[in-house]
Amino acid sequence: MLSEFLLAEMNRLGTQDALPLHRQLYEALRRAMLDGKLGAGERLPSSRDLAEDLSLSRNTVVAAINQLSVEGYLASRVGSGTYVNDNVPRAAPSRGARSGGQPATLQAGRLSTRGVALSSTFCATELEVQPFTPGMVDFSAFPVALWQRLQNKHWRMTYPDMLDYNTSGGYAPLRRAVADYLRVFRSVHLEADQVVITSGTQQSLELCARLLADHGDTVWVEDPAYWGAVKAFMATGLAIHPVPVDEQGISPSAGDSARPPRLIYVTPSHQYPTGAVMTLPRRHQLLATARAHDAWVLEDDYDSEYRFSGPPISSLEGLDTDGRVLYMGTFSKVLYPGLKLGYLVVPKPLVAAFKQAHYDLNRPGQMPVQAALAEFIEMGHFASALRRARQNYAERRQCLLEALKPVLTPGGPFISGAEQGLHLCLRLPGPIDDQALAQRIAQQGLTVRPLSAYCLQRSDLKGLVIGYGYAPLADIARCGPVLAGMVGQALKGHEPEVTGRRTP
């Protein structure tokens, strides 16, 4: 029976990879289709029946089916059900024993040591902040029709050179629009020529690592850390040195200075994942430290667009008088992730080198899309979209905070990082196993991330990283109390440790 195969496969995945339940079911169903146990055109049992047969919540089943539908494995027919697509490929038969009866291992053996590390540690599938209502991606605040009209307009009027690679660091009107925005709203000191348009923060980080550091050089990263930055630095052969983060941001000590950095990577506006905001004294201290070590500072202005309380916080680059801060951001949070457009602001002496290397390494293009985005910004649509998004996310944030109130107690759980961004961190007392709690929450069809999983060296942090950017307001209102209830159950039997000061 299908249910028996799925249960066996999920049990194997849960034991080996500790995947959340909706991901286990996704992988098990995908394997059933690739192996031919679910044939092309075959109808799936209803989500209700699958949930009952597998003893899962219906939300978990729906999340797995939605993901398979998005990836093209399944197709829904109104009034009929969900069917396996006719074009689903079959897995190639495994190459069995050779003359000695040993299975072939050539494919696995081809990975380098770095390749094994990149593909098996600190993985995005386990750390990326996803909606705590899985399968519900919400871009309702984005003006899709307007965006399509602008793209169509620029495709119709595109000149031949707009279809070629670009050697100048990006479409000039877009670079000017980015410079104007950053000068006004982020207090960045720049000229348009210093802006390099990239495919996003990951590409910006890789460019910085390749051009500013040599193999084996040390990069300081915040601990707990952003997984994407860790992977970028691993891929470029840098030695990663974790530096603890407290409530004021990154906090290097004399011991850290024993490992002098070539690069220092920080998320000062909204630290990922704790949400700490770097204070002004700490910003000056960091710049002084970078000056003392002759290091470059990589400022990832993560979530700077979404500040819901308190005065706006200027960029770290705006305080830099030495020209050692490289500032990066992305349009994905305001528009949509698949846009894959970001920007990197480099000091003037580095502009020519970065543009040349960007062209040589990445062959940047997508000029019609860049042209549409430039007009989108110039006509005021970007500012309007940002205002709408801020209002929507502020409502979701408030709804989640209200739902979590019952578990917030003196000396017990507390929230960090709620003043800004699209996620918050529910900090838990030491005795709570946050990874086990996240797994139990996943059994209810909800996705949260354990804070301890983001730590590189630290063992003193426990909590849940909860994203609310993709979850519609109605689902937050429905699922928030479920999440709070699960946390409340975990707290039973653990006396809160009362301390005079909470240290992130």
Buried (B, 14 or more C-beta within 10 A) or exposed (E): EBBEBBBEBBEBBBEEEEBBBBBBBBBBBBBBBBEEBBEBEEEBBBBEEBBBBBEBBBBBBBBBBBBBBEEEBBBEEEEEEBBBBEEBEEEEEEEEEEEEEEEEEEEEEEEEEEEEBBEEEBEEEBBEBBBBBBBBBBEEBBBEEBBEEBBEBBBEEEEEEBEEEBEBBBBBBBBBBBBBBBBEBBBBBBEBBBBBBBBBBBBBBBBBBBBBBEEEBBBBBBBBBBBBBBBBBBBBBBBBBBBBBBBBBBBBEEEBEEBBBBBBBBBBBBBBBBBBBBBEEBBEBBBEBBBEBEBBBBBBBBBBBBBEEEEEBBBBBBBBEEBBBBBBBBBBBBBBEEBBBBBBBBBEEBBEEBBEBBBEEBEBBBBBBBBBBBBBBBEEBBEEBBEBBBEBBBEBBBBBBBBBEEBBEEEBBBBBBBBBBBBBBBBBBEEBBBBEBBBBBBBBBBBBBBBBBBBBEBEEBBBBBBBBBBBBBEBBBBBBBBBBBBBEEBBEEEEBEEEEEEEB
